[in-house]
Amino acid sequence: MDFGKFLMCKHCGFISDGPADGKCHKCHFCGYPLEECETQYTQEEWINMEFDERSRVKESIAENVIKNAPEFSEDAMLHRQIQSEKEMAEFIDQAVNRIKNAQPNQVKCPYCGSGSVQKISLVKRVLWSGIFGIASPTIGKEWHCNQCNSDF
């Protein structure tokens, strides 16, 4: 059976979430060499594992392997945890900004295709209805096109 190999840093306690691919040789957080760590799980099992279970396995590796290594440093681990939290906060901020800056589904005029439209206010509707009654041009209309002046 092909068991999963993952990368770990015995200095700061970093453990990769993905399988060892041989591309990364130094820890992203502290610069120490990364070492392969074999687990009892296949790569498929690891990938399909629930987040909480994977966290428990990583914590077990940290407690039983990394923290007993002579090169382990509590300060380096604390620095990694702080840096990791900062990176996660930055990632979340970027995602929130992307969502905020995304163009909402913009209403376009069905006659000229312009996006320069505005919602017809309730006050304007009532005013037009008061003047024209049932023949008001705004009855059943929600939007006004600033380009071709049509209501739709």
N, C-alpha and C positions, 0 to 999 in steps of 0.2 A: 504494500500500500504506500502511496506517495504522501508522506507527511509534509505539512507546511513548514517552511522555514521563513522566519521573520527577522528583521533587523532590530538590534537593540544597542543602546549606548550604556555601558557599565559605569560611566562617569556621572551622567545626569538623570538616567532612568528612562530615557525616551525609548518607546517601543513602537515600531511601525504598525500601521493598520493594514498594510498590504503585504503580499509575499515579497521575499527578497528577490530582487531582479538583477543584482550585480552592478547597477548603475550608480548607486549612491554609496560612497565609502566613508564619508565623514558626517558626524551628527550636525544637523541643521541648527541646533541650539548651542552646543558648546565646542564643536570642532573636533571632538575625540573620534577615533576610528569606530565605525559600527561593526558589530559582530553578528553572525548568524545565530539564531536561536531556533532550535527545533521544538515543535509542539506535538502533542498527541493527536492533533486535529489535522485532517487533510485540508488542502487549500480550499476545496469546495465547502467543507464544513465551516471553516473560518469565515469565508465570505458570506455564507447564509446564516451565520450566528447572530442572535439578537444582540443589540448594543450593550445591554446590561451584562449579559453573559460574557461577552468579549472583554468588557471592562474588568470583570472579576478574574478572568484568565490573565489579563495583563497585570493586574495587581498581585496575583500569585507569583508571576514571573519576577516582578519587582521585589517582592518580599523574599523569595527563596533564592534568587540568582543575583540580581543586580545589587541589592543592598548588602550582600555578603562579599562582593568583589572588593579587592583592595583599592581599586581606582575610584570607587564610589564616593561622591561628595554631596552631603545634604545641601550645601549652599548652591551647588550646580543644579540640583534637583529643584530647589525653590526658584532659582532664576528661570529654569525651563518652564515651570508651571506658570510663573508670572508672564513670561514671554508668550506662552501658548494662549493664555487668557487674553492678552493684548491682541494677538493675531486673530482670535475668534471674534473679539469685539470689533476689530477693523473689518473683518469679513461681513459681519452682521450689518454694520453701518453702511458698507458699500451696497449690500443687497437692499437695504431699506431705501437708500438714495436711488438705486436703479428703479425700484418700484414707484417711488415718488415722482421721478422724472419721466416715467413711461407715459407715452401719449395715451390718454383714455380713448375709448371708442368715440371718435368725434362725429357729430351729426353733420351730414352734408346735404346741401340743397338737391332735391331730386330733379330739379329743372335745369340748373346750370352746373351742378357739381361742386359749387364753392363750399369751402369750410367756414366761411365768414358768416355764421348764423348766430342768432341769439334767441333765447326763449322769450316768447310773448308773455309779458307779465300779467298777473291776475288783474291788476288795476286797469291795464290797457284793454283787456278783454271785457271787463265790466263796463268801462267807458264806451267802447264801441257798441256793445249790446244795448246800452242805455240810449245811444243815439240812433242806431239802425234797427234795434229790436232783433227779430228773428232773421232779418236779412243781413246781419252783421258779418263782415268778411272774416272775422276771427273765430266764429263758431266752428268748433271741431279742429282748430288749428293750434299747434303748440309752438312752432318755430317761424322766425322771420329771416329771410335771406337778405343780407346787406348788399349783395352783389346785384341781384336781379329784382329785388324788392318783392318777391313772392312770399306768401304765407303758406305753410304746409304743416 
